[in-house]
């Protein structure tokens, strides 16, 4: 399965970073491609929560929270129509958090896809990571902007993406 990840050290306590991620209804603050979020399940947090992310121009995509460990990890996966299959399909996005020195937070955002057929394997092997990485980095940078005080200096190398 093709995957790519981006990591950052954010100059804010883990609890503050978690609060931003756990607030699914306001995910558009860190995913700027999403124009609005609509919760489509009766629950608003935790495994089983479903939501629809609306994009500018009318497109919308449905997701389900498939893994939720407070202050550690949130994973969401696209909800697909039965029989829906493409050469390359996003399977999940996973945020993983950990404590870093000086009351900072280590955050990783990983995207995992499945490749089908020759075309899917070629695209996944040679192009997908480069296509996904900028969006993952933008999401982590937006989270940083939401929680990090303006006077925090970046740690050397903390802002560099890392492929998995």
N, C-alpha and C positions, 0 to 999 in steps of 0.2 A: 504494500500500500504506500503510495507516495505521501510524504508528510514534510512539513516545514514548520519551524518554530522561530519565534523572536523572543528575546529576553530583555528586561530592563531592571534596573534598580531604581526604585522610586523613593524620594525623600519624604516619606510619610509612613506613619505606623500601619501595620498590617490591617488592623481593624478598620481604618479609614478607607483603605483600598478595597477591602472586602465589601464594605457598605456600598460603594459605587457599583461593584459588579453584581451584588445581590439585589439591587434595585432594578429589576428587569424592565419595569415600565419606563425607566429613564435611560435605557441602554443607548438610545440615540445620541446621548451626550458623548459617548466614547466611540460609537460606530456612526460616523458622520454620513455614511451611505444610506442609513435608515432615516426616513423623514418622520415616522411615528411608529409607536409600538402599541399593539392591542393585545392584552392578555385574553386568551381564548379558553382558559380553564377556570374552574372555580377556585383553585389555589393560586397564590401569587409568588410562592417561593418553594424551592425544593424539587426533588425528582417528580416528574409528571406534570410540572407546570408547562403549559403550552402558550405560545404567543405568535402573533403575526407581525412581521416587520414590513412596513410599507416603505417603498422607495419613491423618490420623486418621479413623476411620470406615470404613476398608477400601478406599477408592479408590486407584488407582495409575496413574501415567502413565509411559510409556517415552520416553526421550530418547537422542539420539546427539550426540556432539561432532562438529561439522561443520567447525570451524576452530579451530586451536590454534597460537599463535605465542608461544613461551616469553617470559614477562615482558611481553607486549604485549596478547594477546587470546585469549579463549575464547568460542566460540559454540556453543550447543547448540540442537537443534531437536527438536520432538516427532516420534516415530515413529508413523505412523498406519496404520490398517488400510486395505487397498485399497478404494477407493471412498468412504472417509470424507470427508464434505464438509459444512460448516456455512456459515451466512451470513457468519460472521467466524471466522477460524481463526488461532491463533498460529502463526507460521512460525519464529521464532527469538528467543532472548535472546542478546545479545552484551555481554560485559564487555570494555572497552578500558581499558588502563592506560597511564599516562605519568608521567614524573618531574615533580615540582613542587619549587619552591625549599625549602630547609631540610630536605632529606631526607624530604620528604613525597611522597605519591602522588596523582595525579589519577586518578579512576576514573569511568567512565561505564557505565551499564547501559542498554541500548537493547532495547526489545521491538518486533518487527515482526510485523504480521498481514497476512492477505490477506482482502479483502472480496469476497463473491459475491452478486450480485443487488442489487436495490434496498434491501432491508432491511439487508444487510451493509454497503453503502456508507453508508447513513444512520447506522447504529450506529457504524461505524468513524470517520466524520467528526465526530459529535457526542458520543459517549459513551465510546468505548473508551479514549482517553487518560486521561480522568478516572478510569476504572475501574482501569487498570493502574498509574498513577503512584504511588499510595500503597504498593502492594506492592513496586515497584522501589525506592522510597525506603527502605522498611523493610529490604530486603535490604542496601542500601549502609550503612545505619546499623548493622546487625548486624555487617557486616564491620568497620566502624570500631570497634565495641565489642570485637571479638576482637583487634585488633592495635594499637590506639592507646593509648599510656600515658594514664592518667587525668588527668595534670597538663597536657596539651596544650590550649592555647586555640584555639578555632575561628577561622579566618581570616574576615574580613568577607565575607559572601555565599557562603562555601564550602558551606554546608549548604542552599542554595536549589536546588530542582529546576529543571531546564531542559528544556523540550519541544523536540523536533526536528520 
